[in-house]
Amino acid sequence: MKKYKVIVLDRHGNEKPLDEKKNDEQLLEINFKSEKSRIYYYENMKQKYPDCSIKMMMCQ
C-alpha cells in the first residue's frame, strides 16, 4: 500500500478546498492498495475539477 498527498490547484496556483477533507489539514492523504486504484482516483479528480491541476505526491 502506498500513501499519497493530494492537492488541487486552480489556474492561478491557489489551493482549492476538497470535499473529502475531514479537517483543516493542508493536504489530503490517501492510501492506495494498487496503482490501478490510484489512477482511477486521479481520473475521477480530473473530472471533478476539470480546470485545475491535480498533484499527487508519494509519502513515506
C-alpha positions as CSV (number, residue, x, y, z in Angstrom):
1,M,0.0,0.0,0.0
2,K,1.3,3.5,-0.9
3,K,0.3,6.7,0.7
4,Y,-0.1,9.9,-1.4
5,K,-0.7,13.5,-0.5
6,V,-3.3,15.1,-2.8
7,I,-3.6,18.8,-3.6
8,V,-5.8,20.6,-6.2
9,L,-4.5,23.9,-7.6
10,D,-6.6,26.4,-9.6
11,R,-5.1,28.0,-12.7
12,H,-3.6,30.8,-10.5
13,G,-1.8,28.3,-8.3
14,N,-4.1,28.7,-5.3
15,E,-5.1,25.6,-3.4
16,K,-8.8,24.6,-3.8
17,P,-10.6,23.0,-0.8
18,L,-11.5,19.4,-1.3
19,D,-14.9,17.9,-0.3
20,E,-13.0,14.8,1.0
21,K,-11.2,16.8,3.7
22,K,-12.5,15.9,7.1
23,N,-10.4,18.5,9.0
24,D,-8.3,21.6,8.3
25,E,-5.2,19.7,7.1
26,Q,-3.2,21.4,4.4
27,L,-3.2,18.3,2.2
28,L,-5.4,15.2,1.9
29,E,-3.5,12.0,2.5
30,I,-4.8,8.8,0.9
31,N,-3.6,5.1,0.9
32,F,-3.9,3.2,-2.3
33,K,-3.8,-0.5,-2.5
34,S,-2.7,-0.6,-6.1
35,E,-1.5,1.5,-9.0
36,K,-4.8,0.9,-10.7
37,S,-6.8,2.4,-7.8
38,R,-4.5,5.5,-7.7
39,I,-5.0,6.1,-11.4
40,Y,-8.8,5.6,-11.0
41,Y,-8.9,8.2,-8.2
42,Y,-6.8,10.6,-10.3
43,E,-9.1,10.3,-13.3
44,N,-12.1,11.0,-11.1
45,M,-10.5,14.1,-9.6
46,K,-9.7,15.4,-13.1
47,Q,-13.4,15.1,-14.0
48,K,-14.5,16.7,-10.7
49,Y,-12.0,19.6,-11.0
50,P,-11.6,20.0,-14.8
51,D,-10.0,23.5,-14.7
52,C,-7.5,22.6,-12.0
53,S,-4.2,20.8,-11.7
54,I,-4.2,17.7,-9.5
55,K,-1.0,16.9,-7.7
56,M,-0.3,13.6,-6.0
57,M,2.9,13.2,-4.1
58,M,4.1,9.9,-2.6
59,C,4.7,9.9,1.2
60,Q,6.9,7.6,3.2
